[in-house]
Amino acid sequence: MEPRIGLSQIIEPSGVLPDGDVGCGTCPSKSLRRFVLCTTFCKLHALDRARSVARRLCQAVQSGADGLESTITWMTGCSVAKRPDNERIVITGVGLTSPLGDTPSEFRRNLLNGTPGITSIETRFMGEVPAGVCRFDERKHQSGKDRRRGTRAGSIAIFCACEAFADAGINVEQVDRSRIGVYVGVTEHGTVETENEIAAIREFDYDTKCWSHHHNPRTVANNPAGEVTINLGITGPHYTLGAACAAGNAGLIQAAQMLQLGEVDIALGGGVSESIHSFGIFASFASENALAHHEDPAKASRPFDTGRCGIVVSEGGCLYVLERLSDARARGARILCEVIGHAMNSDAADPVVPLPERLAQCMELALARASIGPGDVDIVNTHATGTVLGDIQEAQAVRQLFSDQPGVWVNNTKSFIGHAMGAAGALELVGNLAALEDGYVHATINVDELDPRCAMDNLVLNEPRKVARVDTILNNSFGMLGINSVLIVRRFTG
């Protein structure tokens, strides 16, 4: 699909200022909108031709809409569909565990039926709190001994990895396991084990001889990804990506990039979270007045509602098998979708409050890399967590890009499953992926009264919406310290 860009979409009403020198990331014409800035920024780094871009863009502005459109196409590169097959990245398998089920079909069925997945749990020092709990069979792909030696996050990752490879039709014993990479996003890791060990030695007057000799391998940052490689005998690269609540998208982005670089032939990417087993996460959100509460735990997660009061912490995981299109075709793989764009950036502002300008910029950059415009997106899955200010800030960013786009629908998955932290982005993507086939946009539930500050065009509330066709999904995931990630996938059409 070629980018649909006209002069009116690019140039502000005030007109175009004279051309000037272009530095790294500086727009050559000050009144060009950020779409051009992001596109220019991307290509300037890759091609080091800033002055050439400035001259060509200035000439194109003078020649009118046709010249400018061809220049934007030149700057962004050819459309994804025209790239060689060995440069295109596709998803061929997915494995998950979530508060709504352990298969994509079960997860999707509960989303379309409006079934929330939040319950109550007892947590150390905090009492009863709403949370999203997974109920997968830990022994399906691990021995009891391996589970005892490992971590809950590692067990989630192993389950998701094995299910993803099975879904992709890949027997890892029959491929070169040195050419498989494992890239798992996490919000944090090690707090659960450390809290448990401290609680245990309290019973022995803090005698450190009672400290587990498994503590170090359990708490190293690469643990969830490393447990996958041990379980499956994978000898290619593995690591986790600490990207706060943007980590699920970050794992997918890293997997795609490693395939494009030729570092691996099969990549496993996504995110996991064991967060509900740490009282510290609940306590910290509570001290920030950002921990959700409700007499009915199923209604505690309520992004965009006037009565929202914070985050519902959840566990979960979702890992995808990604391949180059040329390799997927060679083995006759079923292709779930194509990754056509992605972006990550930083707010560089506040540790916890998102910045709408940077959120919008991240979405714009992902659109530019996908060579599409806002109107080419069918579903925007929001990150909104149910915090008062965070939801408002993201809604502002979404409105900035997608207002007056009648074919763009907006929803939120956390209203069903809570905030799965490092797994959030990956789980929320799979929650929408089936829309490419069934044409339904799942709803945002628990919105009794929409906060007018969170109003967005085509926000789907409380009931799923059947639409004519879904081809393209934009998935937002943002995190603390101002880390932002956006992933765009599209129906594979050959």
C-alpha positions, 0 to 999 in steps of 0.5 A, a space after each residue: 500500500 503506497 502512502 497516501 499523502 497530500 499537500 494539505 496533510 503535510 504543510 501548515 496553513 501558514 505556508 512554508 518558511 525558506 529552506 535552511 541547514 538541516 542538523 540531525 533530526 531538524 526539520 528542513 522546513 519549520 512549518 512541516 508537520 512532525 510526520 515529515 520530521 520523523 520521516 526525515 529523522 529516520 532516513 537522515 541517520 540511515 543515509 546521512 544525506 541531510 542536505 540532499 533531503 533539505 534541497 529536495 524537500 524545498 524543491 518539492 514544496 515549490 512544485 506543489 502536491 505531486 512533487 511533495 508526495 513523490 519526495 515523501 515516498 522517496 524519503 520513507 523508502 518503498 512501501 513494505 509490500 515492495 520490499 524483498 521477501 528477505 527484508 519483510 518480517 512476518 509472525 507465524 506463531 503465538 503462545 500466551 497465558 493470560 487472565 482470560 485464558 491460555 490460547 488465542 481463541 479462548 482469549 478472543 472469545 472472552 474479549 468478544 463476550 465481554 468477560 472480564 478476567 480480574 479477581 481478588 488475591 491476598 498479597 503480603 502486607 497488603 491484604 486483598 487486592 484486585 489482580 489478573 491471575 493466570 492458570 496455565 499448567 506449569 508442568 505441561 512443558 517443565 519438570 517439577 524439579 525445573 520449576 522449583 529451581 526456576 521462577 514464575 516468570 521463567 515458567 510463563 516464558 517457557 509455556 508461551 515459547 513452547 506453545 508459540 513454536 507448536 502454533 508455528 509448526 516448528 519442531 525446534 529439534 529439527 532446526 538449527 537451534 543456534 540460529 534461534 534468538 529469544 527476546 523477552 520483554 520485562 518490566 522488572 525481574 528479581 523482586 519476587 524472589 528477593 521478597 520471598 527470600 527475605 520473608 523466609 530468613 525472617 523465620 530463622 532470625 535472618 540467618 543468611 545460611 538459609 538464603 537459597 543457593 538458587 537466588 542468583 540465577 533466579 534474579 539475574 535480569 536475563 532469567 526468563 529468556 534464559 530459562 526458555 533456552 535451557 528448556 528448549 536447548 536453544 543455543 542462539 542469543 537470548 536476553 531480556 529487555 527491561 523496558 518497563 510497560 513498553 517491554 512487550 512491544 520492545 521484545 517484538 521489535 527487537 526480534 524483528 530487528 535481529 531478523 532484519 540484521 541476519 543475526 538469527 533465522 527464527 526469533 521469539 519475541 514478546 513479554 512476560 510478567 510475574 508482577 502479582 507475586 510481588 507485594 512491593 509493586 502493589 504497595 508502591 502503586 498504593 503509595 502513589 494513589 494509583 492502585 485500583 480498588 472496587 467492591 467488584 474486582 471485575 470492575 476495578 480496571 476501568 480506563 477512560 471512565 470517570 470513576 477510574 482510580 488506578 492500575 490493576 496489576 496482572 501477570 501473564 505472557 505472550 511470545 511470538 514466532 517471527 521469521 523473514 517472509 522468504 523463510 516462512 514461504 520456503 517452509 510453507 508456514 501459515 502467516 498470521 500477520 506482517 510487521 510493517 512498522 515500529 518505533 520507540 522513543 523517550 519523553 525525557 520529562 517525568 518519571 511517571 507522567 507521560 508526555 502527549 507530544 512524545 506519544 504522538 511522535 512515537 506513533 507518527 514515526 511508526 506510521 512513517 516507517 510503515 509508509 502509511 498514514 493515520 487513515 490507513 490504520 483500522 484499530 488503535 489499541 491504547 495503552 491506557 492503564 486506568 490512571 487519571 492523568 495517564 489516560 488523559 495524556 494518551 487520549 490527547 495524543 490519539 486525538 492529535 493523529 486520528 481525529 477526523 479519521 472515520 475508519 479508525 477504531 480505538 479500544 483498550 484491552 486492559 479493561 479486561 485483563 488489567 495491566 500485565 506490565 512487561 507482557 501488556 503490549 504483546 498480550 494486547 496485540 494478540 487480543 486484537 489480532 483475530 480482528 484481521 479475520 473476524 472483523 470485530 473490534 473488541 470493546 473497552 469495558 467498565 466505562 459507565 461514564 466516559 471522562 470527556 477528557 478521554 473522548 476519542 473518535 470511534 472509541 468502542 465502548 462496552 460492546 464489540 463493533 463489527 466493521 467492514 474490514 480490518 487490515 492494519 492494527 497499531 498497538 501502543 505500549 508506554 512505560 515509566 521513565 518515559 519509554 514509549 513503543 508502538 508496533 504496527 501489523 497488517 494482514 498478510 496479502 502476499 
